[in-house]
Amino acid sequence: MNERSSVTELADILRREVERYPEGRKLPASRALVERHQVSPVTVSRAIAVLVAEGLVVSRPGAGVFRAAAFAAAPAVPAPPAGRTGDLSWQEIALSADSGPRDLLAAPVFDTLRVPAPDVIDLNSGYPHASLLPERLLAAVLARAGRRPGAWDRPPTDGLTELRGWFARDIGGHGGPIGAGDVLITAGGQSGLTVAMRALAAPGSPVLVESPTYSGILAVVRAAGLRPVPVPVDADGVRTDLLAEAFAATRARVFLCQPLFQNPTGAVLSPVRREEVLRISRAAGAFVVEDDFARLLVHADAPALPRPLAADDRDGVVVHLRSLTKAASPNLRVGALTARGPALARLRATQVVDSFFVPRPLQEATLELVSDPAWARHLRTLGAELRDRRTAAVAALHRELPGVVGTHRPGGYHLWLRFPDGVDDTTLARAALRAGVQLSPGRPYHPAEPPAPHLRLSYAAAESSAQVAEGVHRLRLAYEELAD
């Protein structure tokens, strides 16, 4: 039984038991509930929290949990009469002035965030498995951050100066072109992308994107009312000859790219093309939005990483985006945008209108996190685990489905699988889900029609290397089912 269902079932049991207690009566201790119901202390704590939120019990630290005095007198809330939902068809007219259904734009993003059933192996999610994340360290830094002087005061709109300084050094290096004043703290990477697209491009204008590219990038671009224009990617990153042609043909003023361990291909932009991207974009009078999402997901066997494009840019061409979310926790939604000049002012204005600022306790916790020696140890452990899962995935693919995996790099969290022409990637992904493994079809990663069928396999989401191999085996069964 998974934890979520255990909490729900225990809350139901305790809810019935509470009804038999007089007001003010103390409930059994947590240890007794653990032994009686054969659940974990965490499950008991969360079930009690459900009852507290419903007003059925009150928790008194050091004393215990008691039935709430107001429970017996509280009037029952009548259920809404059946069939009395009302006519909601008017909303179609009210929403029709929009550019299109937002659920269609967000569907691929929902797919990557969907939590599979307990018996399904997750080779889909963009977040590492919970066992790979530093949950104890995060709990400790959150506790320390909450006790910092001023931790609950309103933060500066640009973010805490100390945290901005840390991001500036981490991105541009000591003495590099980026200072704390060039950094804007954002609520994670996806929020940073949204701010950048809304700030740098006028509605209706073209934005150059890599093809294929992360489906969340395409969703952000389209939701901002922009038009994504694909520029193909090969093993060395974006095709710079085609990038120059795309700028000339569209007069676009933004190029959005992932130079390091690109999602979904895993490509790393070659040194020659790095220089070309900056030169071509500067000549076109355009910004390069550098989504550096995978820098903290480097594998233990990787060579030295290339510097961010922003570290070699002194003309304000590059707007750099960095987030700690993937390496730390999906819930630590803290990232940074770096820019200079009027572009930074535009980013700042866009973010403050959207969300005011990133909550200060999260920023304080992030400072505690990156300052703790355990953070560096965690990144080394994460790099070793990702290497092992990648190795297991590649070996299993060569054994089970030879020929579908191409070039792979020692970083990131995914492999881009190429299937023979004629295979429908969406149908294959559905068949794989029936076989007990969840992957992403390749179609949503293309701004236009895909040139070939692909699946994206995320080995970071699996619990172990053995589970990665089993997931590949289930994929082979699904593929053979379609071929029959």
N, C-alpha and C positions, 0 to 999 in steps of 0.2 A: 504494500500500500504506500502511495507517495505521501509526503508530508502534508500537502495541502488538504487531501481528503481526510487524513488523520485528525487534523485540527478541526475540520468541519464536523466530523463524527463525534469527537470528544465534546465540542461545544454543545452539540445537540443533547448529549447525555447529561452534561452538567446543567443545562437549561431546565431539563425535566426534574433533576434532583433539587435545584434551587426552589422550585415551586413548593416543595414539601417542607422547606425550612421556615421558621418564624423570622420576622424582621430582626436584623442585627445578629442573627446566628452565624457563627464562624464556619466556613467550609473546611473540609479536610486539608491538611498541609500538602504542598506540592509533591513532597516525597511519597506521601501515601497515595496520591492520585497516579503518580508514575507507576508504582507497584500494582495498584488495583487494575489499571487499564492497560498496562504493558506498553506504554508509550514513552517517548523521550521527554526530558525536562523542558526542552524547547517547545514541544507540542503542547504540554500543559500550560506553559507561560502564554503561548499565543491563543489558546482556547479561553483562558481566563481573560485575556485582553479583549476578546470578542464580547464576552459577557459584560465587562466593564463599559465598553463602548455602547452597549445596548441599555445600560442603566440598571441591569439586574443585580450587579454586585458592586461593591467598592473595595479597593485594595488599599490597605494601610501598611506602609513599609515598616517592617519590624514586628508587626502584629498579626498580619494575615489577610485573608479575603473574607468578606462578610456579605450576607444578603442585604441589598439596599433597602432602606426603610420605605422609600417612595414606591417600591415595586408593586406592593399590594394595592395601593390607592391609585395607581396609574390607570387611566381608562384605556380600554383596548382600542386600537386603531382599526376601524372597519376596513375590510378589503374593498377595493373598488368593484362595483357591480360588473358582472360578466357582460361582455359585449358593449360596454360604455366607453370605449377608448376615445371616441371622437373622430371627426373627419380631418385627416392630416394632409389631404391632397392639395390644399392651398400652398403647402411648402414647396411643391414643385415649381409653382409660378414664382414664388419669392426667391428661389435659388437659381432660377433660369438665367438671370442676368450675369451669373458667374461664367468663367471661361469654360467650365466643364465639370463633370463629377469628380470631386476630390478623392472619392474612394478608389477610382480607377488609377489616379496618380499614385496613391499610397499603397496600392495592393502589393507590389513587390517588397515594399518596406515592411508591411505587416507580415509577409511570408518569412522574412529573415528574423523577425522578432517572435514568431510563433513558437510556443513551447510544445514539443511533441508529447504524445502519450508515453507513459513509463516504459512500454515495451518497444518503443521505436528508438533506434539509434540516431542521434542528432549529428549529421554531417552537413548542417545547413547554417547554423547560427554564426554570426560574426563576432560573438563574444566567447572567450575561452571558458571551458568548463569550470564550475565553481571550485573544484578541487585544485585548480591552477591559480586561484586568486588569493590574495593575502588577507583573508577575512579577519584573522586575529589581530593583525597589524592595523587594519582599518578600524576595528573596534577600539583599539588602544588610542589611535591618533584622534578619533572622533571624541573620545572622552577627554583627552588632554586639550583638544581645541575648544571644547565647550567651556573650559575653565580659564581660558586665556583672558586677560583684562581687555574689555571692550569687544569680546567675541560676538556679542549679540547687538552691538551697535550697527547702525547703517554703514555699509562700506562705501568707499569712493566709487563713482559710477564706472570708472575704467578698471577697477579692481585694486586689491591691496598692492602697495608699492613693492613690498618684499617679494610677493609672488610674481609680479610682473618682471622684476629684476631676475628672478630665477629662470623664468621662461626665456628672457632675452639672452642670458648666458648659455642656456641649454640649446637654443636654436642657432644663435650666431657665434657662439664661442666667446671666450674672454677677450675683450678688446676688439670685438667684431663690429659690424656695421649696425647692430641692433642694440638699442638701449631700453631701459624700463619704460621710458616715455613713448616708445614705439609699440607697446603691447596693450591689447585690450583683452581682458578676461571674459570668456564666454561660457555658456552653460553646455559644454561638451562640443564635440565635433559637428554633429548634425545642425545644432543651433548656429555654430560659427559659419557653416556653409550657407545657411539661410540668410544670415546677416550680410555675408559677402555678396551674394547674388542680388539681394534687394538694394544694396548700397551702390554697387559698381555698374549695374546695367539697367537701362531704362526699360520699362515694360514693352514687350513686343520685339525687342532687339535680339539679334543672334548671339549665342554664346558657344564658343568652340569647346568641345569635350572630346576626350579620348574615346575610341570605339574598339572593343567594348569598354564599358566603364561601370562603376558601382551604381546599382539601380537607385540607391538613395540620392545620388547626385542628380540623376535625370529627374527624379521626383521633385527635388528642390528647384531645379531650373524651371520645370514646367509649372510648378505651383506659383512661382514668382511671375508668371506670364511671359517667360522668355522662350526662345526657340533654340533647342540644342542642335548644333551642327557637328556631325561626327568627323573625327580625324583618326584614321586607322593607327593601330599600335602593332608593332612586331616584337621580336625578342629583345630588341635594344630600346624599347620605349616608343614614344610617339614618333611617327614618320615626319621629320621636320621639313622634307620637301613638300609634303602635302599640307603641312601646317602653314607654310608661306602662301601656298595657293588658296587655302581656305580663308586666310586673312584678306587676301586680295579680292576674292570673290564676294565675301560677305561684309567686309568692313567692320567686322566684329571688334569689340574693345575689351573682351575678356576671354582668356583661355584657362579652363579649369582642368588640372592634371594631378596625377599621383606619380611622381618620379621614382618613388622607392617602393618596391614590392607591390606593384599596381594591382588593384582589385578590378577584375578577377584574374588577369593573366599572370600576375606575379613578376612582370617585367621590371627591370631596373634601367632607368635612363642612362645611356652610355655617356662617357665624358665628352665626346665630340658633340653629341646632340644636346647636352646640357648647355654648352656655349651657344649652340644654334637657337635653342628655345628663347634664351634671353635676348640674343641679337635680333631675331625675327620679331619678337613681341615688342621690343623697344622701337624698332623701325616702324611697326604698325601703330604705334601710339596706344598699345593695349597692355592691360594688366595680366599677369600670370597668377592665378590663385593656386597655390601649392598646398594640396591636401596631404600632409605628412603623417598619415594615420598609423603607419606600421613601423615607425622607427623604434618603438619600444618592444616590438615583437620580433626582433632579430634573433636568429637561431644560434646555438652555441658553436656551430661549425662555420659560421659566416666570417668572411674576411672583413677588414675595416670598411665601414660604411662610407659612401660618398657624403659630402656635406650637403645640407639643404640648399636649394637654389637661393633662398633668401640670404644665406651666409656669403654668397658671391655677388650679391646685387647691391650696388651703391646708388642706383638711379631711381629707386622706388617703384620698380616694375613689379616686383613679387609681393603679393599678399600671402603670408604664410599662415597655415592653420595647423595647430598641434593640439592633441587631446591626450589625457591620461586615462581615459575611461576604459579602453580595451585592456590595458595592462593591469589596471587596478580593480575596477568593478563597474558594471553597467550603471550602478547607482551613484558613482562619484562623477557627476556630470560637470567637469571642470576642464576647460581648454583655453586656448589663447589664439587670437589673431594678431599678426604683426604687420604693420604698414607704416608709411611715412607720408607727411605732407597732407594735402587736402583729402587723400584717400582715407587716412586714419580718422579725420574729422567726420567724413561721411559714414564710416563704419560705426563710430561712436554714437552719432546721432540716430542711426537706424536701430542700434541695440537699445538705446535708452527709451526710445518710443515703444519698442516691442516689449521689453521686460524690465526696464529700470536698471537692474544690476543682478549679478550672481550672489546668492545668499552668502553672507559673511562667514557663518560657521563652516560651510563647505570650503571656502577659500582658506580659512584658518586650518582646517583639517588637511587640506592639500599641502600647505606649508609644512605641517608636522610630518606628513608622509614622506615628502621628498627630502626632508632633512634627517630622517631616521636612517641609521646604517642598515637596518633591515630591508629598506627599499631596494638598495643595490643588490643585496643577496637575493631578494625575491626576483628581480629581473634576470639574474643569472640562472636561477632555478627554472623560471619560466622559459628561458631560451633553451635550456637542456630538454625540457619536457616537449616543447614544440618541435625540436629537432627529432626526438624519438618518434613522435606521432607522424611527422612528415615522412621519416624513413619507413615506418610501418605502412603508411598509405601508399607510397611509391612501390614498395616491394609487393604489396597485395595486388595492386593494379597490374604490375608486370606479370604476376602469376595468374590472376583471374581474368583480366581484360587487357591483354597485351595490345599496345598500340594506341590506347586512348589517352595516355598521359604524355605530354611533350616536355618542354623545358620547365624545370622547377628551380627555384632559388631558395637559399637558406634564410628565409625571412617571411613574415606575414603569417597567414593561417589557412591558406586555401590552395587548391589545385584546379586548373582549368582543363577539363576533359573534353577531347574532341572525338565525337562519334562519327561513324560512316554517314555519308550523304544518304538521305532518305529516312533517317531516324527522326522521329518527332520528339524533341527534347521535353516538351511539356507532358506528353503521353508517357515517356520514359520515367520522368520524375514521379508521376502519379503511380506508375507500376512499382517503382522503388518504395514508395510510401506503403503500398499494400504489402510489400515484402518485408517491411519493418525497418526501413532506413529513409531518412529525410534529407534531400539535397535540393539545390536550386537549379531550375532550368535556365539555360543560357539566354533565352530570348529577351527577358526584361533588362539585360545588361547592354543592349544595343539601341542606340537612338533611332535607327532605321531598321530595315529588314536585315536579319542576321545572315551572314554568308555561309554559315555551316551550323550543324547542331552541336551544342555544348551542354555540359553540366558543370556547376561549380561545387566542389567538394571541400568542406571546411573541417579539417582535422583537429582544429583547436577545440571544437565544441564537444568532442568525444571524451568520455571519462578516462580512457586508457588507450594505449597502443593496440591492445588486443581487441578492444571494441572498434577501433578504426578498421582493423583487418576484417572483423566480422561484418561491419557495415559494407565494405567493398564486396564481400562474398554475397551479401543479400542483393547488392546492386547487380552483380552478375546474373543471379537468378531472375531478377526482373527483366534484364536485357534479353536473356534467353527466352523468357516467356513471350516477349514481344516478337522475337524472331521466328517463333514456331508458327 
